[in-house]
Amino acid sequence: MSRMRHLLVMGSTACLAFLSGCSSGPRDEQGVEFGRTLQGLGDSSRLSKAEWTTYLSDERYVQELTKPDVRIRLNMADPAQYRFARSRLKLAGKTAENSPYLFEAIEQRRRDHVAKGYTAGHAAEDERGAATPSGIREIHSLETSSSGDYTPEPNDGRATAISTYPGGSYYTYTDTSFSDASGFPLGDLAWVEHFDSGKNVAVNAQGDLSRTSIKRYRVSTYKAEDTKDGFTDSFQFTEFGSEVSAAGNSQERPMLTGLTVQAPKDLVLNDGVISVCLNRTWTGDCDYNLTDIGYAVRLPLKGQVSVSSNHIFDEATINRYKNETLAGESGDRYGFLKLILTNDGGGCDLTDSNVRQARMSQFWSRVSLSANKKTFYWDLTDAYSAFFDDDCRQVQAEVKFTAKIILPLVEPTADSKPYQSSVSLSTAMPDSRFDYTFPKITVTNSCLAAGTQIELAEGAATPIESVKIGDKVNHPERPALTVMDTAVGVETVPMVRIRSESGHSLLMTEMHPIQVMARGMVQARFLKQGDVVMTRKGPSKLVEVRREPFAGKVYNVKVGSDAEKLALGADQTTVYANGFLVGDGQIQQKYETLAMTQKDGNVLAKLPRKWHRDYVLAAKRR
């Protein structure tokens, strides 16, 4: 294996100063800032020959405690599992000296497991409910595990491990490794660690398949994580390729071709963004309208892939998957569809709309083959769109929609053995090579109550529900701005009612922006009595700010043509609503995104003190 390499992400000049010899004592820790992410490749020379042999043996032992595609928590009271975790971290260059709290947390976990009476030969109890079927939950999965069946590069093994935790984590370490079914490594261990993050973690490994004659492959991932709920870990592996794992197997790998995805797509504006509307529907830019589904998230998934080698899709196995998932069987061995909340952390699996359980029956019930069994189709559209738990129905600047589609194949000969392949479809992430990449997917909301009076260019006012695309509205800096889009929908949480000393009153959703004299554009949820806001007649103090349920329709507009916006400054696509100067849907989306993605640059100020030393020492690692 090659020497370990590392990469600092989101770096800064402070990092450069630190690496050149800044002190790492407690008094200097607050000055250290190298970002939140460190990643790299493992180095087998960090283990002695005896340790390496033991590590491979321990890895086989851990895998024997579970099944492929079933995630477990390691039992640290078991010497082999405890040793495996420490060796895995040591391969990544982590030791008790340079990661003191990480190893202290593992030691405490070992003491806890001993105190609980855990014995060797089984995994630990799942304190976090790794098998919890629905709702927003922790995810740690193998998003990609491929023998390169859809890539032009020969011997191109690829693997991606993903992790997310609701609300994020103080610390997340995740890795992935690629080997053949005997455990022989086909590439370097790849690892990543995040401080003050953990909402959208991915690590990518490569495997050189020419290193082995075995056509059965194995990818594994280990994670150690600390959150507000405590410290834990997890392990998972998957196997794919030929069912025959002995050396000398002559079965060739299949070659996939013609991967086509018809949904989800950027349907309306061709702006490179898939817009999902939860409770409001934009007339001009709403690729998928969920306003009639008040409790869940549904997204379509439709596509096909063909095989060009001497293989066909294995209809018998496909029918078995259909029957097993309909009977209630679940797990990543059937593939998966996941929705990850990248701004808030956590995610949801594909669920059954009747029993609310994570299962792929939706998918396998909508699979079909061509007559010659050379093309595999999936069609989860319209009433059969992918259904995710209602807990994931949240406004997000970006969600990650990811699908791992298992493809059972077989050579049409009497003695041929099945071969499992897959394709991975997902939204774009840096350094990830999916077989297909969706455009960015965003989920938005914001509106004013029906009846709100919008001032038009000629000075008259009209209810917001009567405003149409092409209308001209009054603007404080320009003669008029053109209405480019309108939205209508409902609001499920209490709205914000404001009243100014000048007598104006307005009811708006909590995310709607309004111009505050001392603070600029402010979302309604952050308004307070005494704020001075801008009105048609000038500044006016708010004398009332309260929450108020609203059962009627809510509306919004986007204003300003491209030509008109060239003459405007920042945050000037505004309208007068009941006399208040408020932002339109474009300003709302800007501040909604900022609120969800902004991070305090001082990581140490947000990290618990126990992680400070690990963070400081992380920058010194070689």
ZAMARGU-4260 file (C-alpha; in steps of 0.2 Angstrom, whole numbers, plus 5000, padded with zeros to 4 digits):
<rodrens>
0) 5000/5000/5000 | 5005/5018/4997 | 5011/5030/5011 | 4996/5039/5019 | 4992/5055/5011
5) 4981/5069/5019 | 4971/5084/5013 | 4965/5099/5023 | 4948/5104/5017 | 4941/5122/5019
10) 4958/5128/5024 | 4964/5145/5029 | 4980/5155/5032 | 4978/5151/5050 | 4981/5133/5047
15) 4997/5138/5037 | 5003/5148/5052 | 4999/5133/5064 | 5009/5120/5054 | 5024/5131/5053
20) 5026/5129/5072 | 5013/5138/5082 | 5011/5132/5100 | 4997/5119/5103 | 4995/5124/5122
25) 4978/5127/5129 | 4981/5146/5128 | 4984/5145/5109 | 4970/5133/5105 | 4957/5147/5101
30) 4968/5154/5088 | 4969/5137/5078 | 4958/5136/5063 | 4961/5124/5049 | 4943/5120/5044
35) 4931/5106/5049 | 4937/5091/5038 | 4953/5081/5037 | 4954/5066/5025 | 4966/5055/5017
40) 4972/5037/5014 | 4978/5024/5026 | 4996/5017/5027 | 4998/4998/5031 | 5016/5002/5037
45) 5008/5009/5053 | 5005/4992/5058 | 5019/4979/5061 | 5018/4963/5052 | 5011/4954/5066
50) 4998/4968/5069 | 4993/4968/5051 | 4990/4949/5051 | 4980/4951/5067 | 4970/4965/5059
55) 4965/4955/5044 | 4960/4941/5056 | 4950/4952/5067 | 4941/4960/5052 | 4936/4943/5046
60) 4930/4939/5064 | 4919/4955/5064 | 4912/4951/5048 | 4907/4934/5054 | 4897/4942/5068
65) 4884/4950/5055 | 4878/4948/5038 | 4882/4958/5022 | 4872/4975/5022 | 4868/4974/5041
70) 4875/4987/5051 | 4881/4983/5069 | 4889/4992/5084 | 4905/4985/5090 | 4906/4976/5106
75) 4922/4983/5114 | 4921/4971/5128 | 4926/4958/5115 | 4945/4959/5113 | 4945/4956/5094
80) 4932/4969/5091 | 4941/4982/5102 | 4957/4978/5094 | 4950/4979/5076 | 4943/4997/5080
85) 4960/5003/5086 | 4969/4995/5072 | 4957/5003/5059 | 4960/5020/5067 | 4979/5017/5068
90) 4979/5013/5049 | 4972/5031/5047 | 4986/5038/5057 | 4976/5041/5073 | 4983/5036/5089
95) 4980/5040/5108 | 4994/5053/5107 | 4987/5063/5092 | 4968/5059/5096 | 4967/5058/5115
100) 4949/5061/5117 | 4944/5049/5103 | 4954/5035/5111 | 4948/5040/5129 | 4930/5038/5122
105) 4933/5021/5115 | 4941/5016/5132 | 4926/5022/5141 | 4915/5012/5129 | 4925/4997/5132
110) 4922/4999/5151 | 4904/5002/5149 | 4902/4986/5139 | 4912/4976/5151 | 4901/4983/5165
115) 4885/4978/5155 | 4892/4960/5155 | 4895/4959/5136 | 4905/4944/5131 | 4915/4939/5116
120) 4906/4932/5100 | 4892/4945/5097 | 4890/4963/5093 | 4884/4977/5105 | 4866/4982/5108
125) 4861/4996/5097 | 4858/5010/5109 | 4853/5022/5095 | 4842/5010/5086 | 4851/5008/5070
130) 4837/4997/5064 | 4824/5010/5067 | 4813/5009/5051 | 4807/5027/5049 | 4808/5045/5054
135) 4823/5056/5053 | 4838/5045/5060 | 4856/5042/5059 | 4862/5035/5043 | 4878/5025/5040
140) 4878/5016/5023 | 4888/5010/5008 | 4882/5022/4995 | 4893/5015/4981 | 4900/4997/4980
145) 4905/4994/4962 | 4917/4983/4952 | 4917/4996/4938 | 4903/4988/4928 | 4897/5005/4921
150) 4914/5014/4920 | 4926/5013/4905 | 4941/5011/4916 | 4947/4993/4917 | 4948/4985/4935
155) 4939/5000/4942 | 4933/4996/4959 | 4924/5010/4968 | 4916/5012/4985 | 4908/5027/4995
160) 4903/5027/5013 | 4890/5040/5019 | 4885/5046/5036 | 4873/5059/5043 | 4867/5062/5061
165) 4851/5072/5065 | 4857/5089/5071 | 4875/5085/5066 | 4889/5079/5077 | 4904/5085/5088
170) 4915/5073/5079 | 4913/5060/5065 | 4926/5048/5059 | 4921/5037/5044 | 4931/5026/5033
175) 4929/5013/5019 | 4940/4999/5012 | 4940/4988/4996 | 4945/4970/4996 | 4941/4953/4988
180) 4930/4941/4997 | 4945/4933/5005 | 4950/4949/5013 | 4965/4953/5002 | 4966/4972/5001
185) 4963/4979/4983 | 4967/4997/4988 | 4971/5009/5002 | 4959/5012/5017 | 4951/5029/5014
190) 4945/5040/5029 | 4938/5056/5033 | 4935/5065/5050 | 4924/5080/5053 | 4923/5092/5068
195) 4907/5101/5071 | 4899/5094/5056 | 4892/5076/5053 | 4877/5081/5043 | 4883/5076/5026
200) 4899/5065/5027 | 4906/5055/5012 | 4922/5045/5009 | 4927/5037/4993 | 4939/5022/4991
205) 4946/5014/4975 | 4950/4996/4972 | 4962/4989/4958 | 4953/4973/4953 | 4968/4967/4944
210) 4976/4963/4961 | 4966/4947/4962 | 4959/4933/4952 | 4943/4932/4963 | 4928/4939/4956
215) 4919/4941/4972 | 4922/4958/4981 | 4919/4966/4998 | 4918/4984/5004 | 4917/4988/5022
220) 4915/5004/5032 | 4919/5009/5051 | 4912/5024/5060 | 4916/5032/5077 | 4905/5047/5081
225) 4901/5059/5096 | 4885/5068/5097 | 4874/5076/5110 | 4867/5059/5113 | 4884/5052/5117
230) 4899/5042/5109 | 4896/5027/5098 | 4902/5018/5083 | 4896/5006/5069 | 4902/4994/5056
235) 4895/4987/5040 | 4901/4978/5025 | 4894/4972/5008 | 4898/4959/4995 | 4895/4959/4976
240) 4901/4951/4960 | 4901/4933/4957 | 4893/4921/4969 | 4908/4910/4967 | 4922/4917/4978
245) 4936/4904/4974 | 4951/4909/4964 | 4951/4903/4946 | 4933/4907/4944 | 4932/4911/4925
250) 4916/4921/4925 | 4919/4938/4918 | 4912/4954/4925 | 4897/4961/4916 | 4897/4977/4906
255) 4883/4989/4909 | 4877/5003/4896 | 4864/5015/4892 | 4860/5021/4910 | 4846/5034/4907
260) 4836/5043/4921 | 4820/5051/4916 | 4815/5057/4934 | 4818/5067/4945 | 4823/5081/4932
265) 4824/5099/4931 | 4808/5101/4921 | 4803/5120/4921 | 4817/5133/4920 | 4831/5122/4915
270) 4841/5132/4929 | 4851/5117/4935 | 4840/5115/4951 | 4826/5103/4955 | 4813/5114/4964
275) 4802/5104/4976 | 4787/5114/4983 | 4781/5108/5000 | 4766/5119/5005 | 4767/5132/4991
280) 4767/5130/4972 | 4777/5142/4961 | 4768/5145/4945 | 4785/5147/4935 | 4797/5136/4944
285) 4790/5121/4953 | 4797/5105/4946 | 4788/5094/4959 | 4772/5100/4968 | 4769/5092/4985
290) 4756/5104/4991 | 4743/5091/4990 | 4753/5079/5001 | 4752/5087/5018 | 4762/5074/5028
295) 4776/5066/5018 | 4789/5069/5004 | 4787/5060/4988 | 4799/5061/4974 | 4799/5052/4957
300) 4812/5040/4951 | 4812/5033/4934 | 4826/5026/4923 | 4834/5011/4914 | 4850/5002/4912
305) 4856/4989/4899 | 4869/4975/4899 | 4880/4974/4884 | 4891/4959/4889 | 4886/4941/4888
310) 4874/4942/4903 | 4855/4945/4905 | 4846/4951/4920 | 4841/4938/4932 | 4822/4937/4932
315) 4821/4924/4945 | 4831/4934/4958 | 4822/4950/4954 | 4805/4941/4957 | 4812/4934/4973
320) 4817/4952/4979 | 4799/4957/4974 | 4791/4944/4985 | 4803/4946/5000 | 4801/4964/5001
325) 4782/4963/4999 | 4783/4950/5013 | 4791/4963/5025 | 4810/4959/5022 | 4821/4975/5023
330) 4839/4980/5023 | 4852/4987/5011 | 4854/4970/5002 | 4839/4975/4992 | 4847/4992/4988
335) 4841/5008/4995 | 4833/5026/4992 | 4838/5038/5005 | 4834/5057/5008 | 4847/5066/5018
340) 4844/5083/5026 | 4861/5091/5022 | 4857/5107/5031 | 4850/5099/5047 | 4857/5082/5047
345) 4849/5065/5048 | 4839/5057/5034 | 4824/5045/5029 | 4823/5029/5020 | 4811/5024/5007
350) 4795/5019/5017 | 4779/5010/5014 | 4765/5023/5015 | 4753/5011/5024 | 4765/5003/5037
355) 4778/5017/5039 | 4792/5004/5038 | 4809/5006/5029 | 4808/4994/5014 | 4811/4993/4996
360) 4795/4985/4991 | 4790/5001/4982 | 4805/5000/4971 | 4805/4981/4967 | 4786/4981/4963
365) 4789/4994/4950 | 4804/4985/4941 | 4802/4977/4924 | 4813/4969/4911 | 4814/4970/4892
370) 4808/4954/4882 | 4826/4949/4879 | 4831/4953/4898 | 4845/4964/4892 | 4837/4980/4899
375) 4831/4984/4917 | 4818/4997/4920 | 4812/5005/4936 | 4797/5017/4937 | 4792/5026/4953
380) 4782/5040/4946 | 4765/5048/4949 | 4755/5038/4962 | 4770/5027/4964 | 4783/5040/4968
385) 4796/5036/4981 | 4788/5039/4998 | 4798/5046/5012 | 4793/5048/5030 | 4784/5064/5035
390) 4798/5069/5047 | 4809/5073/5032 | 4796/5085/5025 | 4807/5100/5029 | 4813/5116/5021
395) 4831/5113/5015 | 4843/5123/5004 | 4848/5107/4998 | 4843/5089/5000 | 4853/5073/4995
400) 4843/5061/4986 | 4853/5045/4984 | 4848/5028/4976 | 4858/5012/4976 | 4850/5000/4963
405) 4855/4982/4965 | 4856/4973/4948 | 4855/4954/4948 | 4863/4947/4933 | 4867/4929/4926
410) 4876/4922/4910 | 4863/4912/4900 | 4872/4896/4901 | 4868/4880/4911 | 4883/4881/4923
415) 4884/4900/4925 | 4883/4908/4942 | 4873/4924/4947 | 4883/4940/4947 | 4877/4955/4958
420) 4881/4972/4951 | 4873/4989/4955 | 4872/5007/4949 | 4872/5023/4961 | 4862/5038/4957
425) 4864/5054/4968 | 4865/5072/4969 | 4882/5079/4966 | 4896/5079/4980 | 4914/5084/4978
430) 4926/5069/4974 | 4912/5057/4972 | 4909/5047/4956 | 4891/5041/4954 | 4885/5032/4939
435) 4872/5046/4937 | 4872/5063/4946 | 4855/5072/4949 | 4855/5092/4949 | 4854/5101/4965
440) 4837/5098/4974 | 4830/5112/4985 | 4815/5113/4996 | 4807/5130/4999 | 4793/5139/5007
445) 4788/5157/5011 | 4771/5167/5009 | 4759/5181/5014 | 4741/5178/5019 | 4727/5179/5007
450) 4720/5197/5007 | 4737/5205/5009 | 4737/5221/4998 | 4751/5223/4986 | 4754/5240/4979
455) 4755/5241/4960 | 4765/5253/4950 | 4751/5265/4946 | 4748/5267/4965 | 4733/5256/4967
460) 4733/5241/4978 | 4727/5223/4975 | 4725/5207/4985 | 4740/5196/4983 | 4730/5182/4977
465) 4725/5193/4962 | 4743/5197/4957 | 4748/5189/4940 | 4764/5186/4931 | 4768/5202/4921
470) 4760/5214/4933 | 4770/5229/4938 | 4773/5233/4956 | 4778/5249/4965 | 4797/5249/4971
475) 4806/5262/4982 | 4821/5264/4970 | 4814/5260/4952 | 4798/5266/4943 | 4791/5248/4944
480) 4797/5230/4944 | 4789/5216/4934 | 4781/5201/4943 | 4790/5186/4936 | 4782/5172/4946
485) 4768/5169/4959 | 4766/5155/4972 | 4750/5149/4982 | 4749/5136/4995 | 4745/5133/5014
490) 4754/5135/5030 | 4754/5122/5044 | 4762/5131/5058 | 4756/5148/5066 | 4761/5163/5056
495) 4768/5180/5062 | 4757/5195/5064 | 4765/5212/5066 | 4757/5229/5069 | 4767/5246/5068
500) 4764/5262/5077 | 4758/5269/5061 | 4743/5257/5061 | 4749/5245/5047 | 4746/5226/5051
505) 4753/5211/5041 | 4752/5192/5043 | 4766/5182/5035 | 4774/5165/5037 | 4789/5164/5049
510) 4802/5163/5035 | 4796/5178/5025 | 4809/5193/5025 | 4805/5211/5030 | 4816/5226/5029
515) 4822/5231/5047 | 4831/5248/5048 | 4845/5242/5060 | 4847/5224/5054 | 4843/5224/5035
520) 4832/5209/5029 | 4825/5199/5043 | 4815/5183/5043 | 4798/5186/5052 | 4802/5173/5065
525) 4816/5184/5072 | 4806/5200/5073 | 4803/5208/5090 | 4792/5222/5097 | 4802/5239/5095
530) 4810/5234/5079 | 4809/5249/5067 | 4804/5243/5050 | 4802/5252/5033 | 4785/5256/5027
535) 4778/5266/5012 | 4778/5281/5023 | 4795/5279/5030 | 4802/5270/5046 | 4789/5264/5059
540) 4791/5255/5075 | 4783/5238/5078 | 4771/5239/5093 | 4765/5220/5091 | 4773/5204/5086
545) 4764/5188/5089 | 4760/5171/5082 | 4743/5167/5074 | 4736/5151/5066 | 4730/5154/5049
550) 4719/5141/5039 | 4717/5151/5023 | 4728/5151/5007 | 4745/5160/5007 | 4754/5168/4992
555) 4771/5174/4987 | 4778/5183/4972 | 4795/5185/4963 | 4799/5202/4955 | 4811/5209/4944
560) 4816/5204/4926 | 4834/5201/4922 | 4836/5218/4914 | 4827/5227/4929 | 4838/5218/4942
565) 4854/5224/4934 | 4850/5242/4940 | 4846/5235/4958 | 4857/5232/4973 | 4857/5218/4985
570) 4840/5213/4993 | 4831/5225/4982 | 4818/5214/4974 | 4805/5220/4986 | 4786/5224/4986
575) 4775/5234/4998 | 4763/5223/5007 | 4750/5231/5017 | 4762/5246/5017 | 4777/5236/5024
580) 4792/5234/5013 | 4795/5216/5012 | 4806/5204/5002 | 4800/5193/4988 | 4803/5175/4985
585) 4821/5177/4979 | 4826/5186/4995 | 4817/5174/5005 | 4826/5159/4997 | 4843/5168/4999
590) 4841/5171/5018 | 4833/5154/5021 | 4849/5146/5013 | 4860/5157/5023 | 4852/5152/5039
595) 4854/5134/5035 | 4871/5134/5029 | 4881/5148/5039 | 4893/5141/5051 | 4903/5150/5064
600) 4921/5151/5058 | 4928/5147/5075 | 4926/5129/5077 | 4934/5128/5094 | 4921/5140/5101
605) 4907/5128/5096 | 4916/5111/5100 | 4914/5104/5118 | 4931/5107/5127 | 4934/5088/5127
610) 4937/5088/5108 | 4948/5104/5108 | 4965/5094/5110 | 4960/5082/5096 | 4956/5096/5084
615) 4972/5106/5088 | 4983/5090/5085 | 4973/5085/5069 | 4982/5099/5060 | 4999/5092/5064
620) 4996/5075/5057 | 5007/5068/5044
</rodrens>
